[in-house]
């Protein structure tokens, strides 16, 4: 049985794959979609390696 963190990471990676596919098929959106995919992959990694970790917010955010 998968944990919530494992499921969340899988969903984030699936979303990253979706963004890559959209970017490959739509040149005007490519740069933004690839950036989105990278962010989703990065967060998936964080969820996998430190599921209860916290991200420090920038001041004024």
PDB file of N, H, CA, C and O in Angstrom:
ATOM      1  N   UNK A   1       0.841  -1.175   0.000  1.00  0.00           N
ATOM      2  CA  UNK A   1       0.000   0.000   0.000  1.00  0.00           C
ATOM      3  C   UNK A   1       0.893   1.247   0.000  1.00  0.00           C
ATOM      4  O   UNK A   1       1.858   1.329   0.760  1.00  0.00           O
ATOM      5  N   UNK A   2       0.566   2.193  -0.840  1.00  0.00           N
ATOM      6  H   UNK A   2      -0.218   2.127  -1.458  1.00  0.00           H
ATOM      7  CA  UNK A   2       1.360   3.419  -0.974  1.00  0.00           C
ATOM      8  C   UNK A   2       1.012   4.406   0.140  1.00  0.00           C
ATOM      9  O   UNK A   2      -0.130   4.478   0.593  1.00  0.00           O
ATOM     10  N   UNK A   3       2.016   5.157   0.567  1.00  0.00           N
ATOM     11  H   UNK A   3       2.944   5.098   0.199  1.00  0.00           H
ATOM     12  CA  UNK A   3       1.765   6.215   1.543  1.00  0.00           C
ATOM     13  C   UNK A   3       1.215   7.441   0.824  1.00  0.00           C
ATOM     14  O   UNK A   3       1.260   7.528  -0.403  1.00  0.00           O
ATOM     15  N   UNK A   4       0.701   8.374   1.594  1.00  0.00           N
ATOM     16  H   UNK A   4       0.665   8.303   2.591  1.00  0.00           H
ATOM     17  CA  UNK A   4       0.211   9.621   0.998  1.00  0.00           C
ATOM     18  C   UNK A   4       1.342  10.338   0.265  1.00  0.00           C
ATOM     19  O   UNK A   4       1.134  10.882  -0.819  1.00  0.00           O
ATOM     20  N   UNK A   5       2.534  10.339   0.852  1.00  0.00           N
ATOM     21  H   UNK A   5       2.703   9.896   1.733  1.00  0.00           H
ATOM     22  CA  UNK A   5       3.673  11.016   0.230  1.00  0.00           C
ATOM     23  C   UNK A   5       4.050  10.340  -1.087  1.00  0.00           C
ATOM     24  O   UNK A   5       4.353  11.021  -2.067  1.00  0.00           O
ATOM     25  N   UNK A   6       4.035   9.027  -1.119  1.00  0.00           N
ATOM     26  H   UNK A   6       3.789   8.473  -0.323  1.00  0.00           H
ATOM     27  CA  UNK A   6       4.359   8.315  -2.355  1.00  0.00           C
ATOM     28  C   UNK A   6       3.338   8.617  -3.445  1.00  0.00           C
ATOM     29  O   UNK A   6       3.697   8.823  -4.605  1.00  0.00           O
ATOM     30  N   UNK A   7       2.075   8.641  -3.068  1.00  0.00           N
ATOM     31  H   UNK A   7       1.783   8.474  -2.126  1.00  0.00           H
ATOM     32  CA  UNK A   7       1.026   8.951  -4.036  1.00  0.00           C
ATOM     33  C   UNK A   7       1.160  10.392  -4.529  1.00  0.00           C
ATOM     34  O   UNK A   7       1.024  10.663  -5.722  1.00  0.00           O
ATOM     35  N   UNK A   8       1.423  11.304  -3.610  1.00  0.00           N
ATOM     36  H   UNK A   8       1.533  11.085  -2.640  1.00  0.00           H
ATOM     37  CA  UNK A   8       1.592  12.713  -3.994  1.00  0.00           C
ATOM     38  C   UNK A   8       2.761  12.865  -4.958  1.00  0.00           C
ATOM     39  O   UNK A   8       2.645  13.578  -5.954  1.00  0.00           O
ATOM     40  N   UNK A   9       3.874  12.215  -4.684  1.00  0.00           N
ATOM     41  H   UNK A   9       3.968  11.636  -3.875  1.00  0.00           H
ATOM     42  CA  UNK A   9       5.039  12.304  -5.569  1.00  0.00           C
ATOM     43  C   UNK A   9       4.706  11.737  -6.945  1.00  0.00           C
ATOM     44  O   UNK A   9       5.105  12.304  -7.962  1.00  0.00           O
ATOM     45  N   UNK A  10       3.988  10.635  -6.984  1.00  0.00           N
ATOM     46  H   UNK A  10       3.664  10.173  -6.158  1.00  0.00           H
ATOM     47  CA  UNK A  10       3.606  10.030  -8.268  1.00  0.00           C
ATOM     48  C   UNK A  10       2.708  10.980  -9.071  1.00  0.00           C
ATOM     49  O   UNK A  10       2.881  11.138 -10.280  1.00  0.00           O
ATOM     50  N   UNK A  11       1.755  11.605  -8.388  1.00  0.00           N
ATOM     51  H   UNK A  11       1.615  11.477  -7.407  1.00  0.00           H
ATOM     52  CA  UNK A  11       0.871  12.548  -9.066  1.00  0.00           C
ATOM     53  C   UNK A  11       1.643  13.766  -9.584  1.00  0.00           C
ATOM     54  O   UNK A  11       1.384  14.246 -10.687  1.00  0.00           O
ATOM     55  N   UNK A  12       2.582  14.256  -8.792  1.00  0.00           N
ATOM     56  H   UNK A  12       2.792  13.866  -7.895  1.00  0.00           H
ATOM     57  CA  UNK A  12       3.401  15.388  -9.230  1.00  0.00           C
ATOM     58  C   UNK A  12       4.233  15.023 -10.459  1.00  0.00           C
ATOM     59  O   UNK A  12       4.355  15.824 -11.386  1.00  0.00           O
ATOM     60  N   UNK A  13       4.801  13.822 -10.469  1.00  0.00           N
ATOM     61  H   UNK A  13       4.701  13.172  -9.716  1.00  0.00           H
ATOM     62  CA  UNK A  13       5.587  13.384 -11.628  1.00  0.00           C
ATOM     63  C   UNK A  13       4.701  13.201 -12.862  1.00  0.00           C
ATOM     64  O   UNK A  13       5.115  13.509 -13.980  1.00  0.00           O
ATOM     65  N   UNK A  14       3.491  12.704 -12.654  1.00  0.00           N
ATOM     66  H   UNK A  14       3.155  12.454 -11.746  1.00  0.00           H
ATOM     67  CA  UNK A  14       2.551  12.575 -13.775  1.00  0.00           C
ATOM     68  C   UNK A  14       2.190  13.952 -14.333  1.00  0.00           C
ATOM     69  O   UNK A  14       2.088  14.126 -15.547  1.00  0.00           O
ATOM     70  N   UNK A  15       1.998  14.922 -13.449  1.00  0.00           N
ATOM     71  H   UNK A  15       2.081  14.781 -12.463  1.00  0.00           H
ATOM     72  CA  UNK A  15       1.704  16.285 -13.898  1.00  0.00           C
ATOM     73  C   UNK A  15       2.889  16.855 -14.669  1.00  0.00           C
ATOM     74  O   UNK A  15       2.700  17.532 -15.680  1.00  0.00           O
ATOM     75  N   UNK A  16       4.105  16.590 -14.203  1.00  0.00           N
ATOM     76  H   UNK A  16       4.258  16.040 -13.382  1.00  0.00           H
ATOM     77  CA  UNK A  16       5.300  17.057 -14.904  1.00  0.00           C
ATOM     78  C   UNK A  16       5.342  16.464 -16.315  1.00  0.00           C
ATOM     79  O   UNK A  16       5.678  17.153 -17.278  1.00  0.00           O
ATOM     80  N   UNK A  17       5.003  15.202 -16.419  1.00  0.00           N
ATOM     81  H   UNK A  17       4.729  14.642 -15.636  1.00  0.00           H
ATOM     82  CA  UNK A  17       4.970  14.552 -17.729  1.00  0.00           C
ATOM     83  C   UNK A  17       3.926  15.207 -18.639  1.00  0.00           C
ATOM     84  O   UNK A  17       4.169  15.404 -19.830  1.00  0.00           O
ATOM     85  N   UNK A  18       2.773  15.539 -18.074  1.00  0.00           N
ATOM     86  H   UNK A  18       2.575  15.379 -17.107  1.00  0.00           H
ATOM     87  CA  UNK A  18       1.730  16.225 -18.832  1.00  0.00           C
ATOM     88  C   UNK A  18       2.241  17.570 -19.345  1.00  0.00           C
ATOM     89  O   UNK A  18       2.059  17.896 -20.518  1.00  0.00           O
ATOM     90  N   UNK A  19       2.876  18.345 -18.477  1.00  0.00           N
ATOM     91  H   UNK A  19       3.024  18.080 -17.525  1.00  0.00           H
ATOM     92  CA  UNK A  19       3.407  19.646 -18.893  1.00  0.00           C
ATOM     93  C   UNK A  19       4.439  19.488 -20.018  1.00  0.00           C
ATOM     94  O   UNK A  19       4.456  20.275 -20.964  1.00  0.00           O
ATOM     95  N   UNK A  20       5.288  18.476 -19.908  1.00  0.00           N
ATOM     96  H   UNK A  20       5.273  17.837 -19.139  1.00  0.00           H
ATOM     97  CA  UNK A  20       6.284  18.249 -20.962  1.00  0.00           C
ATOM     98  C   UNK A  20       5.604  17.921 -22.294  1.00  0.00           C
ATOM     99  O   UNK A  20       6.012  18.417 -23.344  1.00  0.00           O
ATOM    100  N   UNK A  21       4.577  17.091 -22.243  1.00  0.00           N
ATOM    101  H   UNK A  21       4.246  16.688 -21.389  1.00  0.00           H
ATOM    102  CA  UNK A  21       3.861  16.719 -23.453  1.00  0.00           C
ATOM    103  C   UNK A  21       3.207  17.936 -24.099  1.00  0.00           C
ATOM    104  O   UNK A  21       3.291  18.120 -25.313  1.00  0.00           O
ATOM    105  N   UNK A  22       2.558  18.765 -23.285  1.00  0.00           N
ATOM    106  H   UNK A  22       2.491  18.616 -22.299  1.00  0.00           H
ATOM    107  CA  UNK A  22       1.936  19.981 -23.809  1.00  0.00           C
ATOM    108  C   UNK A  22       2.999  20.883 -24.433  1.00  0.00           C
ATOM    109  O   UNK A  22       2.802  21.427 -25.519  1.00  0.00           O
ATOM    110  N   UNK A  23       4.129  21.038 -23.737  1.00  0.00           N
ATOM    111  H   UNK A  23       4.290  20.596 -22.854  1.00  0.00           H
ATOM    112  CA  UNK A  23       5.206  21.876 -24.248  1.00  0.00           C
ATOM    113  C   UNK A  23       5.789  21.373 -25.554  1.00  0.00           C
ATOM    114  O   UNK A  23       6.135  22.166 -26.430  1.00  0.00           O
ATOM    115  N   UNK A  24       5.899  20.064 -25.688  1.00  0.00           N
ATOM    116  H   UNK A  24       5.618  19.420 -24.976  1.00  0.00           H
ATOM    117  CA  UNK A  24       6.429  19.484 -26.923  1.00  0.00           C
ATOM    118  C   UNK A  24       5.485  19.710 -28.098  1.00  0.00           C
ATOM    119  O   UNK A  24       5.926  19.781 -29.246  1.00  0.00           O
ATOM    120  N   UNK A  25       4.203  19.823 -27.820  1.00  0.00           N
ATOM    121  H   UNK A  25       3.845  19.766 -26.888  1.00  0.00           H
ATOM    122  CA  UNK A  25       3.202  19.945 -28.876  1.00  0.00           C
ATOM    123  C   UNK A  25       2.783  21.385 -29.150  1.00  0.00           C
ATOM    124  O   UNK A  25       2.028  21.645 -30.087  1.00  0.00           O
ATOM    125  N   UNK A  26       3.274  22.326 -28.333  1.00  0.00           N
ATOM    126  H   UNK A  26       3.888  22.115 -27.572  1.00  0.00           H
ATOM    127  CA  UNK A  26       2.826  23.702 -28.475  1.00  0.00           C
ATOM    128  C   UNK A  26       4.006  24.640 -28.256  1.00  0.00           C
ATOM    129  O   UNK A  26       4.320  25.009 -27.124  1.00  0.00           O
ATOM    130  N   UNK A  27       4.648  25.018 -29.341  1.00  0.00           N
ATOM    131  H   UNK A  27       4.393  24.719 -30.261  1.00  0.00           H
ATOM    132  CA  UNK A  27       5.865  25.836 -29.274  1.00  0.00           C
ATOM    133  C   UNK A  27       5.697  27.122 -28.459  1.00  0.00           C
ATOM    134  O   UNK A  27       6.581  27.438 -27.663  1.00  0.00           O
ATOM    135  N   UNK A  28       4.599  27.881 -28.621  1.00  0.00           N
ATOM    136  H   UNK A  28       3.881  27.624 -29.268  1.00  0.00           H
ATOM    137  CA  UNK A  28       4.471  29.112 -27.841  1.00  0.00           C
ATOM    138  C   UNK A  28       4.436  28.880 -26.320  1.00  0.00           C
ATOM    139  O   UNK A  28       4.793  29.769 -25.547  1.00  0.00           O
ATOM    140  N   UNK A  29       4.010  27.697 -25.902  1.00  0.00           N
ATOM    141  H   UNK A  29       3.719  26.975 -26.530  1.00  0.00           H
ATOM    142  CA  UNK A  29       3.935  27.379 -24.478  1.00  0.00           C
ATOM    143  C   UNK A  29       5.122  26.570 -23.966  1.00  0.00           C
ATOM    144  O   UNK A  29       5.227  26.303 -22.769  1.00  0.00           O
ATOM    145  N   UNK A  30       6.005  26.186 -24.865  1.00  0.00           N
ATOM    146  H   UNK A  30       5.919  26.403 -25.837  1.00  0.00           H
ATOM    147  CA  UNK A  30       7.078  25.242 -24.508  1.00  0.00           C
ATOM    148  C   UNK A  30       7.895  25.682 -23.300  1.00  0.00           C
ATOM    149  O   UNK A  30       8.056  24.907 -22.358  1.00  0.00           O
ATOM    150  N   UNK A  31       8.404  26.888 -23.304  1.00  0.00           N
ATOM    151  H   UNK A  31       8.273  27.518 -24.070  1.00  0.00           H
ATOM    152  CA  UNK A  31       9.277  27.333 -22.218  1.00  0.00           C
ATOM    153  C   UNK A  31       8.556  27.282 -20.862  1.00  0.00           C
ATOM    154  O   UNK A  31       9.104  26.783 -19.880  1.00  0.00           O
ATOM    155  N   UNK A  32       7.339  27.796 -20.821  1.00  0.00           N
ATOM    156  H   UNK A  32       6.893  28.202 -21.619  1.00  0.00           H
ATOM    157  CA  UNK A  32       6.577  27.805 -19.565  1.00  0.00           C
ATOM    158  C   UNK A  32       6.242  26.391 -19.112  1.00  0.00           C
ATOM    159  O   UNK A  32       6.334  26.086 -17.923  1.00  0.00           O
ATOM    160  N   UNK A  33       5.856  25.527 -20.042  1.00  0.00           N
ATOM    161  H   UNK A  33       5.781  25.775 -21.008  1.00  0.00           H
ATOM    162  CA  UNK A  33       5.496  24.158 -19.682  1.00  0.00           C
ATOM    163  C   UNK A  33       6.702  23.383 -19.162  1.00  0.00           C
ATOM    164  O   UNK A  33       6.575  22.592 -18.227  1.00  0.00           O
ATOM    165  N   UNK A  34       7.866  23.604 -19.760  1.00  0.00           N
ATOM    166  H   UNK A  34       7.969  24.247 -20.519  1.00  0.00           H
ATOM    167  CA  UNK A  34       9.072  22.922 -19.292  1.00  0.00           C
ATOM    168  C   UNK A  34       9.470  23.426 -17.904  1.00  0.00           C
ATOM    169  O   UNK A  34       9.943  22.656 -17.068  1.00  0.00           O
ATOM    170  N   UNK A  35       9.275  24.712 -17.670  1.00  0.00           N
ATOM    171  H   UNK A  35       8.891  25.338 -18.349  1.00  0.00           H
ATOM    172  CA  UNK A  35       9.553  25.262 -16.343  1.00  0.00           C
ATOM    173  C   UNK A  35       8.594  24.658 -15.314  1.00  0.00           C
ATOM    174  O   UNK A  35       9.008  24.269 -14.222  1.00  0.00           O
ATOM    175  N   UNK A  36       7.324  24.586 -15.667  1.00  0.00           N
ATOM    176  H   UNK A  36       6.987  24.902 -16.554  1.00  0.00           H
ATOM    177  CA  UNK A  36       6.344  23.957 -14.774  1.00  0.00           C
ATOM    178  C   UNK A  36       6.725  22.513 -14.473  1.00  0.00           C
ATOM    179  O   UNK A  36       6.668  22.075 -13.323  1.00  0.00           O
ATOM    180  N   UNK A  37       7.110  21.781 -15.504  1.00  0.00           N
ATOM    181  H   UNK A  37       7.156  22.136 -16.438  1.00  0.00           H
ATOM    182  CA  UNK A  37       7.495  20.380 -15.322  1.00  0.00           C
ATOM    183  C   UNK A  37       8.667  20.269 -14.355  1.00  0.00           C
ATOM    184  O   UNK A  37       8.680  19.393 -13.490  1.00  0.00           O
ATOM    185  N   UNK A  38       9.638  21.144 -14.497  1.00  0.00           N
ATOM    186  H   UNK A  38       9.627  21.856 -15.199  1.00  0.00           H
ATOM    187  CA  UNK A  38      10.790  21.114 -13.606  1.00  0.00           C
ATOM    188  C   UNK A  38      10.414  21.373 -12.155  1.00  0.00           C
ATOM    189  O   UNK A  38      10.930  20.721 -11.248  1.00  0.00           O
ATOM    190  N   UNK A  39       9.520  22.319 -11.939  1.00  0.00           N
ATOM    191  H   UNK A  39       9.100  22.849 -12.675  1.00  0.00           H
ATOM    192  CA  UNK A  39       9.070  22.627 -10.575  1.00  0.00           C
ATOM    193  C   UNK A  39       8.332  21.425  -9.981  1.00  0.00           C
ATOM    194  O   UNK A  39       8.567  21.061  -8.829  1.00  0.00           O
ATOM    195  N   UNK A  40       7.454  20.819 -10.751  1.00  0.00           N
ATOM    196  H   UNK A  40       7.263  21.115 -11.687  1.00  0.00           H
ATOM    197  CA  UNK A  40       6.708  19.673 -10.248  1.00  0.00           C
ATOM    198  C   UNK A  40       7.642  18.506  -9.927  1.00  0.00           C
ATOM    199  O   UNK A  40       7.445  17.810  -8.930  1.00  0.00           O
ATOM    200  N   UNK A  41       8.654  18.289 -10.766  1.00  0.00           N
ATOM    201  H   UNK A  41       8.813  18.854 -11.575  1.00  0.00           H
ATOM    202  CA  UNK A  41       9.644  17.239 -10.493  1.00  0.00           C
ATOM    203  C   UNK A  41      10.419  17.540  -9.218  1.00  0.00           C
ATOM    204  O   UNK A  41      10.668  16.645  -8.410  1.00  0.00           O
ATOM    205  N   UNK A  42      10.800  18.798  -9.039  1.00  0.00           N
ATOM    206  H   UNK A  42      10.598  19.525  -9.695  1.00  0.00           H
ATOM    207  CA  UNK A  42      11.551  19.192  -7.848  1.00  0.00           C
ATOM    208  C   UNK A  42      10.724  18.969  -6.583  1.00  0.00           C
ATOM    209  O   UNK A  42      11.236  18.452  -5.590  1.00  0.00           O
ATOM    210  N   UNK A  43       9.473  19.349  -6.614  1.00  0.00           N
ATOM    211  H   UNK A  43       9.057  19.769  -7.421  1.00  0.00           H
ATOM    212  CA  UNK A  43       8.618  19.160  -5.444  1.00  0.00           C
ATOM    213  C   UNK A  43       8.366  17.670  -5.195  1.00  0.00           C
ATOM    214  O   UNK A  43       8.294  17.244  -4.042  1.00  0.00           O
ATOM    215  N   UNK A  44       8.233  16.885  -6.247  1.00  0.00           N
ATOM    216  H   UNK A  44       8.291  17.231  -7.183  1.00  0.00           H
ATOM    217  CA  UNK A  44       8.081  15.435  -6.080  1.00  0.00           C
ATOM    218  C   UNK A  44       9.282  14.864  -5.341  1.00  0.00           C
ATOM    219  O   UNK A  44       9.129  14.020  -4.458  1.00  0.00           O
ATOM    220  N   UNK A  45      10.467  15.321  -5.699  1.00  0.00           N
ATOM    221  H   UNK A  45      10.591  16.006  -6.417  1.00  0.00           H
ATOM    222  CA  UNK A  45      11.674  14.863  -5.017  1.00  0.00           C
ATOM    223  C   UNK A  45      11.672  15.249  -3.543  1.00  0.00           C
ATOM    224  O   UNK A  45      12.060  14.455  -2.687  1.00  0.00           O
ATOM    225  N   UNK A  46      11.236  16.470  -3.251  1.00  0.00           N
ATOM    226  H   UNK A  46      10.920  17.116  -3.946  1.00  0.00           H
ATOM    227  CA  UNK A  46      11.168  16.904  -1.853  1.00  0.00           C
ATOM    228  C   UNK A  46      10.167  16.066  -1.066  1.00  0.00           C
ATOM    229  O   UNK A  46      10.438  15.679   0.071  1.00  0.00           O
ATOM    230  N   UNK A  47       9.021  15.786  -1.661  1.00  0.00           N
ATOM    231  H   UNK A  47       8.801  16.100  -2.584  1.00  0.00           H
ATOM    232  CA  UNK A  47       7.996  14.984  -0.986  1.00  0.00           C
ATOM    233  C   UNK A  47       8.524  13.581  -0.713  1.00  0.00           C
ATOM    234  O   UNK A  47       8.229  12.998   0.330  1.00  0.00           O
ATOM    235  N   UNK A  48       9.292  13.045  -1.633  1.00  0.00           N
ATOM    236  H   UNK A  48       9.532  13.519  -2.480  1.00  0.00           H
ATOM    237  CA  UNK A  48       9.845  11.699  -1.450  1.00  0.00           C
ATOM    238  C   UNK A  48      10.939  11.663  -0.387  1.00  0.00           C
ATOM    239  O   UNK A  48      10.983  10.742   0.429  1.00  0.00           O
ATOM    240  N   UNK A  49      11.811  12.648  -0.393  1.00  0.00           N
ATOM    241  H   UNK A  49      11.776  13.396  -1.056  1.00  0.00           H
ATOM    242  CA  UNK A  49      12.966  12.607   0.504  1.00  0.00           C
ATOM    243  C   UNK A  49      12.718  13.221   1.871  1.00  0.00           C
ATOM    244  O   UNK A  49      13.377  12.850   2.842  1.00  0.00           O
ATOM    245  N   UNK A  50      11.778  14.156   1.965  1.00  0.00           N
ATOM    246  H   UNK A  50      11.243  14.458   1.177  1.00  0.00           H
ATOM    247  CA  UNK A  50      11.500  14.828   3.238  1.00  0.00           C
ATOM    248  C   UNK A  50      10.026  15.226   3.279  1.00  0.00           C
ATOM    249  O   UNK A  50       9.700  16.409   3.182  1.00  0.00           O
ATOM    250  N   UNK A  51       9.133  14.241   3.422  1.00  0.00           N
ATOM    251  H   UNK A  51       9.398  13.280   3.500  1.00  0.00           H
ATOM    252  CA  UNK A  51       7.704  14.509   3.293  1.00  0.00           C
ATOM    253  C   UNK A  51       7.135  15.501   4.306  1.00  0.00           C
ATOM    254  O   UNK A  51       6.090  16.099   4.049  1.00  0.00           O
ATOM    255  N   UNK A  52       7.777  15.685   5.418  1.00  0.00           N
ATOM    256  H   UNK A  52       8.626  15.199   5.626  1.00  0.00           H
ATOM    257  CA  UNK A  52       7.260  16.635   6.408  1.00  0.00           C
ATOM    258  C   UNK A  52       8.118  17.892   6.495  1.00  0.00           C
ATOM    259  O   UNK A  52       7.951  18.704   7.405  1.00  0.00           O
ATOM    260  N   UNK A  53       9.028  18.045   5.555  1.00  0.00           N
ATOM    261  H   UNK A  53       9.164  17.385   4.817  1.00  0.00           H
ATOM    262  CA  UNK A  53       9.904  19.215   5.551  1.00  0.00           C
ATOM    263  C   UNK A  53       9.131  20.494   5.275  1.00  0.00           C
ATOM    264  O   UNK A  53       7.995  20.472   4.803  1.00  0.00           O
ATOM    265  N   UNK A  54       9.775  21.594   5.580  1.00  0.00           N
ATOM    266  H   UNK A  54      10.698  21.611   5.964  1.00  0.00           H
ATOM    267  CA  UNK A  54       9.167  22.904   5.362  1.00  0.00           C
ATOM    268  C   UNK A  54      10.065  23.740   4.473  1.00  0.00           C
ATOM    269  O   UNK A  54      11.287  23.594   4.481  1.00  0.00           O
ATOM    270  N   UNK A  55       9.443  24.613   3.713  1.00  0.00           N
ATOM    271  H   UNK A  55       8.450  24.732   3.707  1.00  0.00           H
ATOM    272  CA  UNK A  55      10.161  25.540   2.844  1.00  0.00           C
ATOM    273  C   UNK A  55      10.071  26.909   3.475  1.00  0.00           C
ATOM    274  O   UNK A  55       8.981  27.393   3.779  1.00  0.00           O
ATOM    275  N   UNK A  56      11.219  27.532   3.671  1.00  0.00           N
ATOM    276  H   UNK A  56      12.105  27.139   3.424  1.00  0.00           H
ATOM    277  CA  UNK A  56      11.232  28.869   4.248  1.00  0.00           C
ATOM    278  C   UNK A  56      10.712  29.858   3.209  1.00  0.00           C
ATOM    279  O   UNK A  56      11.152  29.865   2.059  1.00  0.00           O
ATOM    280  N   UNK A  57       9.782  30.677   3.632  1.00  0.00           N
ATOM    281  H   UNK A  57       9.425  30.671   4.566  1.00  0.00           H
ATOM    282  CA  UNK A  57       9.235  31.697   2.743  1.00  0.00           C
ATOM    283  C   UNK A  57      10.159  32.886   2.726  1.00  0.00           C
ATOM    284  O   UNK A  57      10.789  33.227   3.727  1.00  0.00           O
ATOM    285  N   UNK A  58      10.229  33.515   1.560  1.00  0.00           N
ATOM    286  H   UNK A  58       9.717  33.239   0.746  1.00  0.00           H
ATOM    287  CA  UNK A  58      11.003  34.736   1.441  1.00  0.00           C
ATOM    288  C   UNK A  58      10.284  35.831   2.209  1.00  0.00           C
ATOM    289  O   UNK A  58       9.056  35.825   2.295  1.00  0.00           O
ATOM    290  N   UNK A  59      11.029  36.764   2.764  1.00  0.00           N
ATOM    291  H   UNK A  59      12.027  36.769   2.695  1.00  0.00           H
ATOM    292  CA  UNK A  59      10.386  37.839   3.505  1.00  0.00           C
ATOM    293  C   UNK A  59       9.508  38.644   2.562  1.00  0.00           C
ATOM    294  O   UNK A  59       9.893  38.934   1.429  1.00  0.00           O
ATOM    295  N   UNK A  60       8.330  39.000   3.040  1.00  0.00           N
ATOM    296  H   UNK A  60       8.018  38.765   3.961  1.00  0.00           H
ATOM    297  CA  UNK A  60       7.388  39.751   2.220  1.00  0.00           C
ATOM    298  C   UNK A  60       6.522  38.884   1.349  1.00  0.00           C
ATOM    299  O   UNK A  60       5.684  39.403   0.612  1.00  0.00           O
ATOM    300  N   UNK A  61       6.696  37.563   1.408  1.00  0.00           N
ATOM    301  H   UNK A  61       7.376  37.141   2.007  1.00  0.00           H
ATOM    302  CA  UNK A  61       5.889  36.657   0.571  1.00  0.00           C
ATOM    303  C   UNK A  61       4.584  36.318   1.224  1.00  0.00           C
ATOM    304  O   UNK A  61       3.787  35.570   0.658  1.00  0.00           O
TER     305      UNK A  61
END
